[in-house]
């Protein structure tokens, strides 16, 4: 469902991704781990084409993201309209909730399906109610974000992304801005999505969560995947010295 082939990305002279390749089969969950600056968030943003990658290929459901391949083998950037169209298939949730404070929970969720997908508001409202029930917040449907806890806001953000009916979901350290007591409620929502067969790529430092939900774990360091494999193998028996040091720091916190 998601395939990255030798993806490279630079910011000026700084190489952030140095030829990253990975595959995520339909219904599976890939977890990206690694230290700050290792390239995890940049890779997520390239998958959604929020960042334009310099070379390589990214495909979602067999289709190139953000670019088209020309007959001479070169690539051409898609039009903004085409990029927006492909983004509809890729839900992304960030560590900051990015909810509109002047809109209710329901209005936040309805905004994109109604105005971007041009769906019927009445029909989408029924979907929104089901999504809020799924994330345990149906009773907050008419509340404003400022009256919700951080964990509740993040669950609304997840429901909002799901309202676009994406084929894949990307999560970028969605619990890092939360108080410790609120982390579990958000992780449980994502774990339920994994059980339901949503294809996901998750950046997280919650190692016990990664152990439970990941189909594959990828350790990124300095823009390169240094180790990958099933979670029990990568997290319990790491071969890479930097990964061992990384896990020593984070295993005790999860």
C-alpha positions as CSV (number, residue, x, y, z in Angstrom):
1,X,0.0,0.0,0.0
2,X,3.0,2.3,0.7
3,X,6.3,2.0,-1.0
4,X,9.3,4.3,-0.8
5,X,12.1,3.6,-3.2
6,X,15.5,5.2,-2.5
7,X,14.0,8.5,-1.3
8,X,16.4,11.4,-0.9
9,X,15.7,14.8,0.5
10,X,18.0,17.8,1.2
11,X,17.4,21.1,2.9
12,X,20.1,23.2,1.3
13,X,23.3,21.4,1.8
14,X,21.9,19.2,4.6
15,X,21.0,15.7,3.5
16,X,18.0,14.6,5.6
17,X,17.0,11.4,3.8
18,X,19.8,9.5,2.1
19,X,18.1,6.8,0.1
20,X,15.3,5.5,2.3
21,X,13.4,2.4,1.0
22,X,10.5,0.7,2.8
23,X,7.3,-1.2,2.0
24,X,4.1,-1.3,4.1
25,X,1.6,-3.9,2.9
26,X,-2.2,-3.3,3.1
27,X,-3.5,-3.5,6.6
28,X,0.0,-3.5,8.2
29,X,1.6,-0.9,10.6
30,X,5.1,0.3,10.2
31,X,6.7,2.1,13.1
32,X,9.6,4.5,12.6
33,X,11.9,5.1,15.5
34,X,15.1,7.1,15.9
35,X,16.6,10.1,17.5
36,X,15.8,13.8,16.8
37,X,17.0,14.8,13.3
38,X,17.1,11.2,12.0
39,X,14.6,11.9,9.2
40,X,11.4,10.3,10.5
41,X,9.1,13.4,10.3
42,X,10.6,14.4,6.9
43,X,9.9,10.9,5.5
44,X,6.2,11.2,6.7
45,X,5.9,14.6,5.2
46,X,7.3,13.3,1.9
47,X,4.8,10.4,1.8
48,X,2.1,13.0,2.0
49,X,4.0,15.4,-0.3
50,X,4.0,18.1,2.3
51,X,7.7,18.1,1.5
52,X,8.8,17.5,-2.1
53,X,11.4,14.8,-2.2
54,X,14.4,15.3,-4.4
55,X,14.8,11.9,-5.9
56,X,13.5,8.3,-5.6
57,X,9.8,7.3,-5.8
58,X,7.0,7.2,-3.3
59,X,3.9,5.2,-4.2
60,X,0.6,4.8,-2.3
61,X,-1.7,2.1,-3.6
62,X,0.5,1.7,-6.6
63,X,0.3,5.4,-7.6
64,X,3.2,7.9,-7.5
65,X,2.8,10.6,-4.9
66,X,3.3,14.2,-6.1
67,X,5.1,13.4,-9.3
68,X,4.5,11.6,-12.7
69,X,7.1,9.6,-14.6
70,X,7.8,10.8,-18.1
71,X,8.6,8.6,-21.1
72,X,12.2,9.6,-20.9
73,X,12.5,8.3,-17.3
74,X,12.5,11.7,-15.7
75,X,9.9,12.9,-13.2
76,X,7.6,15.9,-13.4
77,X,5.8,17.5,-10.4
78,X,2.1,17.2,-10.5
79,X,-0.2,20.2,-10.6
80,X,-1.4,21.5,-7.2
81,X,-4.8,20.2,-7.9
82,X,-3.5,16.7,-8.6
83,X,-1.4,16.8,-5.5
84,X,-4.4,17.8,-3.4
85,X,-6.4,15.0,-5.0
86,X,-3.7,12.4,-4.0
87,X,-3.5,13.8,-0.5
88,X,-7.1,12.9,0.1
89,X,-6.0,9.3,0.2
90,X,-3.4,9.9,2.9
91,X,-4.5,11.0,6.4
92,X,-1.9,12.6,8.6
93,X,-2.0,13.6,12.3
94,X,0.7,15.7,13.9
95,X,1.9,16.2,17.5
96,X,0.1,19.5,17.6
97,X,-3.7,19.1,17.2
98,X,-4.2,21.9,14.6
99,X,-7.9,22.1,15.4
100,X,-9.8,25.3,14.5
101,X,-10.6,26.9,17.9
102,X,-13.6,28.8,16.6
103,X,-15.3,25.7,15.3
104,X,-17.0,23.0,17.3
105,X,-15.8,19.4,17.3
106,X,-18.4,18.5,14.7
107,X,-17.6,21.4,12.5
108,X,-13.9,20.6,12.6
109,X,-14.6,17.1,11.4
110,X,-17.1,18.1,8.7
111,X,-14.9,20.8,7.2
112,X,-12.7,18.8,4.8
113,X,-15.3,16.2,3.7
114,X,-17.8,18.9,2.8
115,X,-15.5,21.5,1.3
116,X,-12.8,19.3,-0.2
117,X,-14.5,16.1,-1.1
118,X,-17.8,17.9,-1.8
119,X,-19.8,15.4,0.2
120,X,-23.3,15.9,1.4
121,X,-23.3,17.5,4.9
122,X,-26.1,15.4,6.3
123,X,-24.5,12.2,5.2
124,X,-21.1,13.2,6.5
125,X,-22.6,14.2,9.9
126,X,-23.7,10.5,10.3
127,X,-20.1,9.4,9.6
128,X,-18.7,12.1,11.9
129,X,-20.9,10.8,14.8
130,X,-19.7,7.2,14.1
131,X,-16.1,8.4,14.2
132,X,-16.6,10.3,17.4
133,X,-18.1,7.2,18.9
134,X,-15.1,5.2,17.7
135,X,-12.7,7.6,19.5
136,X,-15.0,7.9,22.6
137,X,-16.0,11.5,22.2
138,X,-19.6,11.5,20.9
139,X,-20.7,13.4,24.0
140,X,-18.3,16.2,23.0
141,X,-19.7,16.8,19.5
142,X,-20.8,20.4,20.2
143,X,-17.9,21.4,22.3
144,X,-15.1,23.8,21.2
145,X,-11.5,22.5,21.3
146,X,-10.5,24.9,24.1
147,X,-12.8,23.1,26.4
148,X,-11.2,19.7,25.7
149,X,-8.1,18.1,27.2
150,X,-5.0,17.5,25.0
151,X,-5.9,13.8,24.7
152,X,-9.4,14.6,23.6
153,X,-8.2,17.2,21.1
154,X,-5.8,14.6,19.6
155,X,-8.6,12.1,19.3
156,X,-10.7,14.7,17.5
157,X,-7.8,15.3,15.2
158,X,-7.7,11.5,14.4
159,X,-11.4,11.4,13.8
160,X,-11.0,14.5,11.5
161,X,-8.3,12.7,9.4
162,X,-10.4,9.5,9.2
163,X,-13.5,11.5,8.0
164,X,-11.7,11.9,4.6
165,X,-11.8,8.1,4.3
166,X,-8.0,7.8,3.6
167,X,-6.4,4.6,2.4
168,X,-3.5,5.1,4.7
169,X,-2.8,7.0,8.0
170,X,0.4,8.7,9.1
171,X,1.0,9.6,12.7
172,X,3.9,11.9,13.7
173,X,4.6,11.6,17.5
174,X,1.0,12.3,18.3
175,X,1.5,11.8,22.0
176,X,4.6,13.9,22.5
177,X,2.7,17.1,23.4
178,X,0.4,15.2,25.9
179,X,0.6,14.9,29.7
180,X,1.6,11.3,30.6
181,X,-1.9,10.5,31.9
182,X,-3.5,11.3,28.5
183,X,-1.1,9.3,26.3
184,X,-2.9,5.9,26.8
185,X,-6.3,7.1,25.5
186,X,-4.8,8.3,22.2
187,X,-2.6,5.2,21.8
188,X,-5.7,3.0,22.3
189,X,-7.5,4.7,19.4
190,X,-4.5,4.0,17.1
191,X,-4.2,0.4,18.4
192,X,-7.9,-0.1,17.5
193,X,-7.2,1.2,14.0
194,X,-4.4,-1.3,13.6
195,X,-6.8,-4.2,14.7
196,X,-9.3,-3.0,12.1
197,X,-6.7,-3.2,9.3
198,X,-5.9,0.4,8.6
199,X,-2.5,0.8,6.9
200,X,-0.4,3.1,9.0
201,X,3.1,4.6,9.4
202,X,3.7,5.8,12.9
203,X,6.6,7.8,14.3
204,X,6.7,7.3,18.1
205,X,9.0,7.0,21.1
206,X,6.5,4.8,22.9
207,X,8.4,1.5,22.6
208,X,5.9,-0.8,24.4
209,X,3.2,0.5,22.1
210,X,5.5,-0.1,19.1
211,X,6.0,-3.7,20.3
212,X,2.2,-4.2,20.4
213,X,1.0,-2.7,17.1
214,X,3.9,-2.7,14.7
215,X,4.2,-5.2,11.8
216,X,7.7,-3.9,11.1
217,X,9.9,-1.5,13.0
218,X,12.4,0.8,11.1
219,X,15.3,2.4,13.0
220,X,16.4,5.6,11.2
221,X,19.7,7.3,12.0
222,X,21.2,10.2,10.1
223,X,18.8,9.8,7.2
224,X,19.4,6.0,6.7
225,X,17.5,2.9,7.8
226,X,20.1,1.2,9.9
227,X,17.9,-1.7,11.1
228,X,14.4,-3.1,10.4
229,X,12.3,-6.1,11.1
230,X,9.6,-7.5,13.3
231,X,9.2,-5.6,16.6
232,X,10.3,-8.4,18.8
233,X,13.5,-8.8,16.8
234,X,14.4,-5.1,16.4
235,X,13.3,-4.0,19.9
236,X,14.4,-7.0,21.9
237,X,17.5,-8.1,20.1
238,X,18.9,-5.0,18.4
239,X,22.1,-5.5,16.3
240,X,23.0,-1.9,15.7
241,X,25.0,-0.2,18.5
242,X,23.2,3.2,18.0
243,X,19.8,1.4,18.2
244,X,20.9,-0.3,21.5
245,X,21.8,3.1,23.0
246,X,18.5,4.6,21.7
247,X,16.4,1.8,23.2
248,X,18.2,2.1,26.5
249,X,17.0,5.7,26.7
250,X,13.4,5.0,25.7
251,X,12.5,1.5,26.9
252,X,12.5,2.6,30.5
253,X,10.0,5.4,29.7
254,X,7.4,3.2,27.9
